[in-house]
Amino acid sequence: MPDLDQQLRAVARDLVAGAPAPPPLPAPVAPVPGHPRYRRALVAAAVVALVASVAVAVQGRAPETEVSTEPGTTTPPSTVAAPPPAPLCGSALPFRVTVEGAADEAVPGPPPGEEPAEPGQLVVHWTGDVGAVEVRWPGRPQPLYAEGPVEEPFIGSGRSVSAGRTEFNFVRPGTGPDFTGDVTLDEVGAFGPAPCDLIQLTVRSPIGVSRTGLRPAPESIGGLDLVNLSPRIRERRQGAGPLTAITCHVPPGSGMTPPPNRTSGPDATIRGDQPADVLLAWLATNPRVMPSGWVEFAQPDGTVTYAVEDPLAPGWVSILFVVPAGGGWQFGGSTGSGC
């Protein structure tokens, strides 16, 4: 670039030096366009302006970047994904899992058909005689509303608990429960504080799915307690809900009389900001009532009804009425089967 600057300056000096001097004039006269002297002045000014502009451009230009055309000399943008977050509760489960008919070592990640692991969640699975067995830590807490259709039917199962051990036995296709211990959990460590105090166990067999939560039982009992992970409210509907619950079923010819249905009136002490808050408060005081699987009905009169069906027989077994009150909602009464 310095050589080009010197060459342009030399050309400008030669043009100016080679131009003949104009004859003297009696008085200053402005050049007339088209006059030879006007053209020479114009050329000289243009050359000076060109030299000045080139000099400014040369002095202010940033150094040029050389681009190589040789193959393999450029580095492509990084496409390496960020590593997954470390397990929130630990990289090893707090118990040893034995699945009948499966290898001892767990397979990392969920089995086919299950949801991917959530950030920080440890997920492993086995494939045994009963089907696919998946464990998630921490487990997902029980949702208030279902995010989609609830999977049914559920597998029947049995559970036995002893000090430090919990065994599950599941119904096999065409048979009853197999009491050889389909899934055995032997405690080997501590669970930790919430949310690490909850494990999610899912068993998917050819006849259905079983999904439950597990939490350490009191030391006096040992083993693991079951935690209901099914949505409290499985469906929301617009329109009138049921008003009457079914009566208890008695075997024909037994001579037994079914007990009358249970009913209760309004209670202003059971209230909440939302209708579902009233349902949760009422369930907390009625542990014998089904804790999940409820259907929410938005009634035409502005009230809300909650009802739950009998899983073994058609019909509503418990019905709860919720009414607006004082900017919130309160318990308006209930009815249910007497069983």
VOGU-3710 file (C-alpha; in Angstrom, 3 decimals, decimal comma):
1> mpdldqqlra> 0,000/0,000/0,000  2,817/2,581/0,668  4,140/2,019/-2,934  0,723/2,855/-4,424  0,518/6,024/-2,336  3,957/7,192/-3,554  3,100/6,404/-7,187  -0,126/8,442/-7,054  1,655/11,377/-5,468  4,354/11,235/-8,197
11> vardlvagap> 1,723/11,292/-10,969  0,061/14,312/-9,387  3,398/16,196/-9,173  4,197/15,461/-12,855  0,788/16,698/-14,019  1,055/19,917/-12,085  4,713/20,525/-13,093  4,006/19,878/-16,804  1,115/22,315/-17,069  2,168/25,733/-18,689
21> appplpapva> 1,775/28,834/-16,572  -1,219/31,017/-17,532  -0,525/34,528/-18,946  -0,892/37,464/-16,510  -4,306/39,095/-16,353  -5,021/42,665/-15,418  -7,533/41,612/-12,841  -8,712/38,396/-11,288  -11,225/36,805/-13,611  -13,174/33,672/-12,750
31> pvpghpryrr> -12,397/30,789/-15,082  -14,976/30,298/-17,751  -16,235/26,779/-18,342  -14,831/25,416/-21,591  -11,719/27,651/-21,423  -8,425/25,675/-21,597  -7,200/27,197/-18,355  -10,462/26,167/-16,679  -9,956/22,593/-17,842  -6,345/22,490/-16,565
41> alvaaavval> -7,436/23,776/-13,157  -10,226/21,242/-13,017  -7,828/18,399/-13,848  -5,339/19,498/-11,219  -8,034/19,765/-8,548  -9,399/16,360/-9,409  -5,936/14,791/-9,161  -5,289/16,403/-5,778  -8,699/15,209/-4,519  -7,968/11,712/-5,796
51> vasvavavqg> -4,623/11,590/-4,032  -6,160/12,846/-0,788  -8,980/10,336/-0,867  -6,615/7,460/-1,608  -4,361/8,494/1,260  -7,305/8,661/3,684  -8,559/5,266/2,531  -5,101/3,718/2,884  -4,553/5,158/6,363  -8,030/4,174/7,654
61> rapetevste> -8,348/0,720/6,110  -8,179/-2,213/8,489  -5,615/-4,889/7,728  -6,988/-7,379/5,211  -7,702/-10,920/6,345  -6,185/-13,606/4,215  -8,634/-16,406/3,358  -7,062/-19,703/2,568  -8,505/-21,774/-0,263  -6,605/-24,868/0,797
71> pgtttppstv> -8,916/-27,723/1,813  -9,108/-28,530/5,506  -7,779/-25,172/6,715  -11,083/-23,806/8,043  -12,708/-24,836/11,333  -16,471/-25,500/11,042  -18,807/-24,146/13,745  -18,959/-26,361/16,812  -21,979/-28,696/16,830  -21,116/-30,562/20,034
81> aapppaplcg> -24,185/-30,634/22,319  -23,862/-29,554/25,923  -23,453/-32,513/28,300  -26,650/-33,537/30,132  -27,000/-32,233/33,695  -25,683/-34,453/36,451  -28,305/-36,604/38,241  -30,027/-34,502/40,876  -30,166/-37,250/43,503  -27,071/-39,271/42,613
91> salpfrvtve> -25,724/-41,594/39,950  -26,696/-44,804/41,811  -30,104/-45,841/43,143  -30,510/-46,153/46,944  -31,537/-49,801/46,521  -30,574/-52,838/44,488  -33,162/-53,922/41,930  -33,644/-57,572/40,995  -36,019/-58,322/38,106  -36,905/-61,973/37,542
101> gaadeavpgp> -35,692/-63,121/34,146  -33,545/-60,022/33,522  -29,829/-59,349/33,633  -28,431/-57,896/36,842  -27,117/-54,757/35,156  -29,656/-52,064/34,354  -29,913/-50,503/30,911  -29,459/-46,699/31,047  -32,444/-44,644/29,956  -36,143/-45,452/29,564
111> ppgeepaepg> -37,442/-48,519/27,699  -39,183/-48,092/24,330  -42,531/-46,332/24,625  -41,762/-44,383/27,803  -41,105/-40,655/28,085  -37,494/-39,379/27,962  -35,732/-38,562/31,196  -36,327/-35,119/32,654  -33,281/-32,897/33,339  -31,397/-34,242/36,359
121> qlvvhwtgdv> -33,493/-37,433/36,543  -31,778/-40,827/36,751  -33,649/-43,366/34,588  -32,764/-47,066/34,135  -34,711/-50,131/33,039  -34,700/-53,931/32,799  -36,656/-56,364/30,612  -37,780/-59,449/32,567  -40,439/-62,121/32,629  -43,164/-59,670/33,630
131> gavevrwpgr> -42,229/-57,092/30,965  -40,315/-53,808/30,972  -39,421/-52,490/34,438  -38,367/-48,838/34,717  -37,119/-46,853/37,729  -36,900/-43,033/37,836  -35,218/-40,992/40,561  -36,560/-38,555/41,574  -40,071/-39,624/40,659  -42,590/-37,232/39,207
141> pqplyaegpv> -45,018/-35,942/41,889  -48,710/-36,728/41,576  -50,236/-34,212/39,122  -53,493/-32,434/39,850  -54,794/-32,680/36,273  -53,977/-35,323/33,672  -51,994/-34,015/30,708  -53,606/-36,546/28,371  -55,534/-39,802/28,387  -54,863/-41,910/31,485
151> eepfigsgrs> -53,473/-45,356/30,683  -55,762/-48,228/31,571  -56,106/-51,015/32,545  -53,659/-51,346/35,388  -51,874/-54,561/36,293  -53,004/-56,251/39,470  -50,121/-56,691/41,895  -49,192/-57,828/45,356  -46,556/-56,441/47,687  -44,645/-57,902/50,589
161> vsagrtefnf> -42,453/-55,858/52,915  -39,713/-56,861/55,307  -36,792/-55,073/56,889  -34,921/-53,357/54,058  -36,720/-55,321/51,325  -39,861/-54,750/49,215  -41,147/-57,352/46,744  -43,744/-56,897/44,004  -45,665/-59,695/42,298  -47,670/-58,906/39,184
171> vrpgtgpdft> -50,490/-60,660/37,371  -49,253/-62,585/34,343  -51,322/-63,027/31,185  -53,834/-65,815/31,810  -52,727/-66,365/35,419  -52,882/-64,756/38,813  -50,012/-63,093/40,670  -46,718/-64,979/40,624  -45,410/-64,974/44,186  -41,785/-65,572/43,252
181> gdvtldevga> -40,905/-61,863/43,391  -41,146/-60,279/39,938  -39,385/-57,128/41,174  -37,361/-57,016/44,403  -35,889/-53,852/45,919  -33,172/-54,179/48,581  -32,193/-50,960/50,266  -28,495/-50,138/50,112  -28,429/-46,394/50,770  -30,357/-43,281/51,767
191> fgpapcdliq> -33,016/-41,595/49,660  -32,340/-37,986/50,634  -34,621/-34,979/51,158  -37,396/-33,987/48,746  -37,613/-34,391/45,833  -35,119/-37,265/46,240  -37,405/-39,035/48,735  -39,600/-40,284/45,868  -38,884/-43,102/43,401  -41,117/-43,902/40,420
201> ltvrspigvs> -41,557/-47,571/39,469  -43,242/-48,481/36,164  -43,965/-52,020/34,975  -45,347/-52,439/31,452  -46,565/-55,913/30,544  -48,623/-57,301/27,630  -51,816/-56,835/29,677  -51,333/-53,307/30,988  -49,179/-50,905/32,972  -48,498/-50,331/36,659
211> rtglrpapes> -47,064/-46,966/37,690  -46,517/-46,135/41,336  -44,352/-44,043/43,617  -42,149/-45,425/46,384  -41,074/-43,622/49,539  -39,231/-44,892/52,621  -41,651/-46,271/55,188  -41,309/-45,455/58,905  -38,399/-47,269/60,535  -40,808/-49,281/62,669
221> iggldlvnls> -42,274/-50,817/59,471  -39,337/-50,865/57,077  -39,448/-51,303/53,355  -41,078/-48,816/51,019  -44,508/-47,197/51,125  -46,626/-46,835/47,986  -47,361/-43,323/46,701  -50,256/-42,702/44,308  -48,905/-40,978/41,166  -52,142/-41,087/39,132
231> prirerrqga> -53,656/-37,644/38,367  -56,157/-36,450/40,936  -58,435/-35,236/38,127  -58,258/-37,346/34,986  -60,786/-35,424/32,862  -62,622/-32,065/32,624  -66,093/-31,838/31,092  -68,591/-29,077/30,326  -72,187/-29,826/31,303  -74,290/-31,323/34,033
241> gpltaitchv> -72,644/-33,910/36,247  -74,193/-36,798/38,171  -76,355/-36,166/41,213  -76,732/-39,685/42,643  -74,141/-42,332/43,486  -74,688/-46,035/42,889  -75,606/-48,271/45,791  -73,446/-51,097/47,059  -73,593/-54,330/45,125  -74,773/-57,415/47,016
251> ppgsgmtppp> -74,714/-60,967/45,607  -78,083/-62,036/44,212  -79,936/-64,409/46,512  -77,722/-63,592/49,495  -80,575/-62,018/51,398  -78,327/-59,060/52,245  -79,588/-55,509/52,090  -77,135/-52,923/50,694  -76,322/-50,140/53,135  -77,778/-46,717/52,356
261> nrtsgpdati> -75,682/-44,159/50,539  -73,761/-41,612/52,552  -74,585/-37,901/52,227  -73,297/-34,695/53,815  -74,383/-31,054/53,656  -72,473/-27,803/53,015  -69,406/-26,952/55,083  -68,034/-23,398/54,815  -64,777/-24,398/56,544  -63,746/-26,488/53,507
271> rgdqpadvll> -62,891/-23,822/50,971  -60,232/-22,650/48,527  -59,334/-20,196/45,786  -60,145/-22,741/43,059  -62,710/-25,575/42,922  -59,918/-28,168/42,872  -58,597/-26,742/46,155  -61,878/-27,750/47,788  -61,586/-31,279/46,382  -58,042/-31,644/47,766
281> awlatnprvm> -59,064/-30,328/51,195  -62,018/-32,728/51,324  -59,908/-35,719/50,254  -57,412/-34,927/53,030  -60,189/-35,490/55,604  -61,611/-38,595/53,863  -58,741/-41,070/53,394  -61,099/-43,943/52,499  -62,336/-42,178/49,362  -60,573/-42,831/46,062
291> psgwvefaqp> -57,675/-40,301/45,924  -57,402/-40,098/42,113  -59,329/-40,583/38,875  -61,918/-37,838/39,453  -63,877/-36,147/36,649  -64,546/-32,393/36,888  -67,927/-31,133/35,591  -68,397/-27,383/34,961  -72,138/-27,083/35,620  -74,382/-24,714/33,615
301> dgtvtyaved> -75,388/-22,886/36,841  -71,744/-21,932/37,607  -71,104/-24,620/40,211  -68,605/-27,473/39,850  -69,176/-31,172/40,480  -66,488/-33,820/41,006  -67,290/-37,512/40,573  -65,279/-40,747/40,559  -66,251/-44,115/39,125  -65,945/-47,570/40,587
311> plapgwvsil> -62,992/-49,235/38,799  -64,681/-52,656/39,067  -68,303/-51,756/38,285  -69,956/-49,054/36,177  -71,308/-46,041/38,027  -70,254/-43,094/40,180  -69,328/-44,091/43,732  -68,488/-40,639/45,163  -69,793/-37,209/44,142  -68,668/-33,837/45,521
321> fvvpagggwq> -70,443/-30,498/44,988  -68,469/-27,219/45,009  -70,139/-23,782/44,975  -68,785/-20,224/44,595  -68,628/-18,229/47,826  -67,010/-14,918/48,787  -64,656/-14,643/45,830  -63,605/-18,274/46,195  -65,140/-21,716/46,415  -66,469/-23,894/49,217
331> fggstgsgc> -67,799/-27,379/49,907  -71,478/-27,647/48,951  -72,125/-31,250/50,004  -71,397/-34,812/48,888  -72,965/-38,176/48,302  -71,455/-41,602/47,895  -71,957/-45,316/47,992  -72,414/-46,755/51,476  -69,858/-49,538/50,938
//
